[in-house]
Amino acid sequence: MVSTIQVLPKEVVHLITAGEVIDSLAAVVRELVENSLDAGATRIVVSIWPEQWRVRVADNGCGMNLEDLQRAASAHSTSKIHSCADLWKITSLGFRGEALHSLTTLAELEILSRPSPVVSAQFTGGTRIVYGYGGQILHQQAAAIAPGTVVTVSNLFGSCIARRQGLPAIAQQMKAVQATIYQIALCHPQVAWQVWQNDREWFNISPAGTMGKLLPQLIQQVRPGDLQELQIELSHSPQHSLNIVVGLPDRCHRHRPDWLRVAVNGRIVKAPELEQTILGAFHRTLPRDRYPVCCLHLVISPDQINWNRNPAKTEIYLNDLSFWQKQVSQAIEQALRINSDTIQEAVHTTRVGKLIKVAEESGAYNTNCSTSSEDHSTSHTLKAVGQVNNTYIVAEHPGGLWLVEQHIAHERILYEQLCDRWQIVPIEPPIILYQLSSLQVSQLQRLGLDIEPFGEQLWAIRSIPAMLQQRDDCADAILELSRGGDLQTAQVAVACRSAIRNGTPLSLPEMQQILDDWQRTRNPRTCPHGRPIFLSLEESSLARFFRRHWVIGKSHGI
């Protein structure tokens, strides 16, 4: 078998960002696991003895022959690149050839490996090598081992006790190890993982077909039905694709942006611009101070990425960033729509008992409104069949029954209309307000309203948002707008005040109009404040509850 690990030429080494990448137990796990994945492993076992500063990673990858093992811990030795040109077509997780060499300067390193029969046509046994400082071979012998590789790192930072003392507590380090494995597993869902701590199984991750099917194993209390996954092949380039998993905003969200992840070509990366794009796409769909669950994996042609920005390869230079931002926004918008492809059972039927009547002041409203987003129409037909407590529209659809809260459904419709067409119109006579502060006056001017003094402590409002023009409580609405917030905050306030109040009786045509307009909105799952708009009772749940699977006759005791 021909050796594949080679020492990089000096001109290549000079182009690679230098720097220490081994700075914790988690970093050791990351580097060794990435080598396992590059070797084609489908099963990885990680064992950690934190008090002993020892880590072992075993895999069923392609393995290494004797010549490769002898070079594996040399400085800048790698099988993944060979020339300067290779730096612009990186397809592996590792490529610098620093990790194993760095470990020999920080710890005791032992590798057992045996090539897979697929790699080597002739029979090749396993080999065990113990490395000394700088990659020098201290001991070499034949070893009985299945095809694959076992790497053991012992006494990490043993020669630099001060460095150990500067690291976080063991418990925090183990959390970092778990987070590292979760991140890598998310990008490689086809791999099976076993993780041991102090000779006891800590956790395991079963292989899954996609990132979305794996995610419920990693996040507690998140079910498959809470997620929507899209895999999009981009037609302009066969080498580009987008895989995104979205937590539906009416079902799951987080206190922190800890599950907002961006991956590129198999590795989680820091991508502030793409993260902001994701947050922007979820704007006004979540409750205040809540963050989405969203995992994005981009597969991009290697020549469009420069991985040589950070030694840990977590920061990259990405060509054509604006293109990817647009694709991500469109993908999230598609995932949040309601149609026959994205509807799943939202909640268990016991949630019905939690529905309460929200009494609000009734009034006259115009429900004959249409959204400008005609291109977001859906084939998922909802038919209004009634109203509960003058609050919830009962809607029938082919898969079961829905309850839609009329106020917030209408609020979502109006809010998106205002976002698309924020129109300020003149009024006559003007609205007179009393004792406005200078901040309130500035706020109304910032929103585009025409306001001028009208006497001592009096102000005349000569233009208002068009949607408020016919309302009796227009003055109260303007006063509310004067109390602060940006344009979108004002649009939410206007939409909320203008929407149908709960407690308002509606005719079937009025209910149907709301359902039709609501389904065509861009973000129909929640109102602009983040409240869920609908409760779905799927036919399968109804059938189970009423036990319709029973055989006719037997259920009557015949």
N, C-alpha and C positions, 0 to 999 in steps of 0.2 A: 504493500500500500504506500503510495507516494505521500510524503509529508505535506500538509496544507498550511501549517502555521509558519510564518516567516517574520523576521525582524524587518520593520519598516525602514525604507531609505531615509537618510537625514533630511532630504528636501520635503518629504511628506511629514516627518515629525515636526518640522519647523512651521508647517501650516496648521497644525492641530493645537487648539487651546490647551496650554499646560495648566496643571492645577491638581490639588489633592481632592480625590472624590470619595475616599474612605474616611468618614468622620463620625460614624456611629454604627451600632448593630444593624439599624435599618439600611444603611448604605451598603454594608456587606451583603445583606440579603438581596438587595436590589441588583447589585453587580453580578452575583452568582446566579440568580434566577434568570436574568437577562441572557447570560451565557447558555443556560439550559434551554430557553426558548429559541435562541439562535440555532441550537443543535437539533431542533425539531421535536423537543420533548412534548409528550401528551400527558405525562403524569410527573408531578414534582412533589417531593417530600422535603419539607423544611423543618429541621430540628434545632432548637435553641436552648442553651444552658446559660442564661444571662449572668448569674452570679459567677460563673466560671469564664465568662466572656468567650464562649465557644458557639460556633454556628456550623451546621452541616446541611448541605443541599444535595439531594440525590435525585437523579432524573433518568428517564429511559430514552434519552436522545441518541444521536448517532455515535457518540463516544470518540475517543482519540487513540491513535496508535502510539507506539513507543517514541517515535521521532517527534511527534507533536507534543507529547507529554514533556519531553526533554527541553522543548523551547517555550512551553506555555507560560512560564513565569518570568521569562526574559523581558527586559524593558522594551516597550513598543512592539511586542510580538503579537501578531493577529493573523487570522485566516480570512478576515472579512474585507480588507482593502489591501492593495499592493502598490498603487501609484497615486499621484496627485489627482488624476482624472477621476479616480474612484470616490474622492471626497464629494463629488457632485452627483453621485448616484447611490447614496447610502440606502440600503434596503434592510440592514440588520439593526438590532438594538444596540449592540456594542460594536466598536470599530477602532478605538484608540490603542488597545493593547496595553493599558495601564493598570487595570484592576488587579489581576493576579500578581503582577510585579509589585504593586504598591502594598498588597497584603503581606508579601514576604518581608517588607521593611517594618511592618507594624505588628505581625503576629506569626504564629507557627502555621505553615500551610502543608496540607497533605491532599493528594489527588489520587483516586483510584478510577481507572477508566478501561473500557473495553469497546472496540469498534463494533457497530452493528453489522450483521451479515450483509445488509443492503449496501453498506459502504465498502466493505472489504469482501472480495470474492473468495479469498482464501481464509482459512481459519486463523484467527488471531486471538490469543488469550488476553486476559486482563493484566494490568500493570499498576503497581503502587509506587508512587514517588513522594518522598519527603523533601521539601525545599528549605534551604537556608536563606540568610539575608541576601537580598538582591536577586533571588531566583537561582542561586547555586544549588545543585542537586546534592543532598546529603545522603540519601538512601534510596535504593531502587530494587524492586523485587517483583516477581510474578505474583498475581493475586487472583483468587477465585471471585468473579463478579459477573453479574448478568450484563448484557450490552447496555451501555449508558455510562454515566459519570457520577462519582461521589466526591464532593469537595468538602474538606473539613478545615475550618479556621479556628485555631485555639489560642488562648491567652492574648486576645486582641488588646492592643495598647499596653502590653505587659512591660515593654521597655520605656514607657512614658506614663507613669502612674498619675502625674499631674493632669494629663489629658483625660484619663478616666474620671478623675475627680471633677473636671469641668463639665462633664456631660450631665444631662438631666437624670433624675431618679430612674431606677430600673423600670418601675411601672409606666412612666412616661415613654421610655424607650420602647417598651413592648407595644404600647399603643401606636407608636410610629412604625414599628415592624408590621403590625396588623394593617395599618393604613396603606403601607407600601405594597403589601401583597394584594389587598383589595384593588388598588389602582391597576396593578399589572394584570390581575385576573379579569378585570372589567374589559381590558383591551384584547384579552385572549380567552374568550369564554369556552373554547373547546377543550381547555386543559383541566385536568383533575388535580386538586391540591389537598395535601395533608400537612398540617402544621402541628408540631409537637413542642411543648415547653417542659423542660426538666423531666423528660421521659414519660410525660402524660400528654394525650392528645388534647390540643388546645382548640382547634376548629378545623373544619374541612370545607371545601367548596366543590360541589359536583359540577361536571362539565355541562354546558348548555349550548343550544344551537345558536343563540344570538346574545348580544349584550343585554337586551331588554329582558330575556328569559333568565339571565343570571342575576340581575339586579335585586330581585326580592330576597335572594340569599344573603345579600350584603346589608340591606337596610331593614331594620326591624319595623314591623307593622305596615309594611308596604306589600300589597298583593299584586299579582299580575294584572288584575282589572283596573288598578290605579294608574297604569302606565300605558302610553301609546308609543309604539316604535315605528319608525319609518326607515327604509333602506332605499336610497335614491342613487341610481346610476346616472351620471351626467353624460348626456348624449354627445357633447362636443369633444369629450376625451374619454376613451375607454379606461384610462389609468386613474381617473378621478371618480370617487364615490363619496357619499355622505350617509352615515348611519347615526340616527339620533333617537334617544329615548327620552320622552317627556313625561313628567309626573303631571297628570291632569289637575289643573288648579282647584277644581271643586272637590278633589279627593285627597291630595297630599301636597304638603309644602313644609318648609323647615324654618327654624329660628335663625339659622346661620346659613351662609352659602357654601356649606360643607359638601353638598352633593351637586354642585355645579362644576362639571368636569369637562375638559377639552382634551382630546387625544388626537395625535397625528401619527399615522403609520405605525400604530401599535404601542405608542408611548404617551402617557399623560404629560402634558406640557403646560407651561404658564403662557396664557394667551389673553392678556387683559382686553384687547380690542374685541375679540370674539366673545369673551365673557360679558362685556358690556352690551354687545349685540343681543345675546340671549336674555339678559335682564330687561333690555328695552322691549323685546318681543313679548315679555310677560307683564309689561307695565299695565296697571289698572285691571289685572285679573286676579291678584292675590290680596289677602288682608294686609293691613299696614304692618311693616317691619317683618314680613315673611318673605322667604326666598324660594325659588322653584327647585324642584328636582329635575335636573336636565344633564344628560351625559351625551356628549357629541364626539363622534369618531370620524375624522376625515382621512380618507386615503387619497394621497396626492402624489403625483409623479415626482420621483426623487430629485429631479433637476430643478424643481420649484422650491426646494427647502435647503436651508443652510443650517445644519445641526451644530456647527462649530462655534456656537455663541457662549456656551457654558460647559464646564467640565462634566457636570452631571447630566447634560443633554436635556435639561428641562426647559430651556429657553431657546427659541429658534427664530430665524429670519424666514418669513413666509412671503413669497412673491404673490402679487395680485390679491392682496388682503381684502380689498373692497368687493371683489367677486365672491369670495367665500362668505363675507358678511351678508351679502344679498341672498346667497343660497341658504344660509342658516335661518335668516328671518323668514323666508318663504316656507322652509321646512317646518318651522315651529307653527306658523300660521296654519299650514295644512293639517298638522297633528292636532290642533285645538278645535278644528271644526267638528260639527256633529253631522254624521251621515251614517249610512248603513255599514260602512267599513270600520268606523271608529267607535261605534256604540258597543259597549259591554255592560254587564250588570254592574251598576254603580255601588249599590249598598245592599245589605240584608234587609229583608222586609220589616224587621223589628224597628227600623228607623222611622217607620210610618207613625208609630206611637209618639214620637218626639215632635211631630208637627204641631205647632200651636198657631192659634189665630192672632195675627198682629193687627190691632185696631188702629186705624189711622183715619184722619179726617177725609171724608169723601168729597168729591167735586166733579165738575164736568170736564171731560177730557176728549181730545180728538185722537182716536186710535187709528185713523186711516192714514198711517204714515208708512213710508217705504224707505228702505236703506239704499244708499248709492252703490252698495257692494253687490250688484247683481251678478257679478262673476263668481260670487261665493255661494251660489245656489246649491241646494242639496237634494238628492233624490229620496231622502229619508222623510216620508210623509207623516205629518202629525194631523190628526183630526180632532177638533174640539168637540167634546161630548157633554161638558157640564162645568159647574163651578162649585167649589166647596168653601163655605163660610165667606163667600164673596171675596176670596183671597187667592185660592189655588184653582188654576185652570186644569180640568181633567182632560187629558189628551190620549187618544187611542193611536197606536201605531202597530205595524205588522208584528212586532216582537213583544208586545205587552201593553203596559199602561204607564203613563207619566203624570206626575203632578208638577205643574209649573207655577211658581209664584208670580202673579201678574205684575206687581209693582216693579220688582227688580228685573224681570224680563223686559218690560217697557223701558226701564231706566237704561239697560244695556243698548237697546235700539236707539234711544234719543242721544245717548252719549256718543255713539259712533257717528251719528248724523252730525252732531256738533263738531266733532273732530274733523269731519270731512268738509263741513260748511259752517264755520263760525261767522255768523253774519250779524253786524251791528246796524240797526235801522233807526231813523229819526222818529221821534214821537211828538205829538202836540195834543194837549198841553203838556209841558214838562212835568216830571215827578219832582216834588220838593222834599228834600231831606233836611233834618235839623241837627245841628251840633256834630258835624263830621270833623274828625281830626285831620291834620295834614297828611298823616299816613294813609288814612282811608281815601282821601281825595287822590293821592298819588296812585293808590292801588286801582281805583276805578279808571284813571287815565291810562294806566299801564294795560288795562284790559280793552282799551279802545273806546271807552264811553266818553261822550261829550258832556263835561260838567263845568259849571261856572258859578261864581257867587251870585246870590239872589237877595242880598240883604244881610242884616246882622245875624251871623250863625246859621244862615240858610243857604242851601245849594240847590241849583236847578240841574236836573239830569235830563238832557235833551236827546239822548240816543241810548238804546238798550239792546241786549241780545234779542234777536227776532223771536225766539221761542217763548220769551216772557211777555210778548206784546199784548196778548189777549188775557193775561191772568189778572185776577182781582188783587192778588197779593204781590204784585210786581214790586212795590216799594220795599216790602220785607225781603224779597229776593235780592234786590240791589244792595240793601244794607248788609245782607249776608256775604255778597261778593266783595264788599269793601273791607272785610275783616282779614284779608290776606290770602296768600297762595298764588301759585302760578296760573297760567291760562288753563292747563288741564284740570287743576283743582276747581277753577271756576266752571268749567264745562261739566264736571261731575256734579257740582252743586246745582247747576241749572237743570241738568237731566233728572236729578233726584227730585227736585221740587216740581218739575213738570210732568213726571211720570204718574200713571194711574195709581191712586192710593188703594191699599188693601182695605177691603170693606165696601168697595164700589161694585154694584151689580153690573154685569156685562151681558150683552146678548151673544148668542152663538157666533154670528158674523164678526162681532167685535173681538171675541176670543180668538177666532180663527185668524183674523188679521194680525193680532199680536204674535201668534205662533208662527205664522208665515214670515213676518218681518224679523222675528227673533232668530229663526233658523238661518237667516241669511247674514247675520252679523259675523264679524271676524273672530270674536272671542265669546261664543255663546254659553260657555260653561259657568261663568261667574259674572256678577255685576261689577261695576268699576271699583267697588269697595272690597271685592274678593269674596262675597257671599255666594254659595252655590245657588243656581237658579232652578234646577229641576231635580226631581227624585224619580228614578226609573224603577218600575216593578216589572221585571222581565217575565215573559210567558212561562219560562222554565221554573221560576220561583213560585208563580201562581199555581202551576201544575203540582209542584211538590207540596205546597201548603194545603191545597184541596185534595191531595192524594189521588189525582186523576190517573195515576199509573196502576191503580188497583183494577183487578179483573171485574168486569160487570157481573153481578150475581154473587160473587164471593164477598164483596164488600157489604152485601145485604144479608149475609149469613145463609145464602142458599147452598 
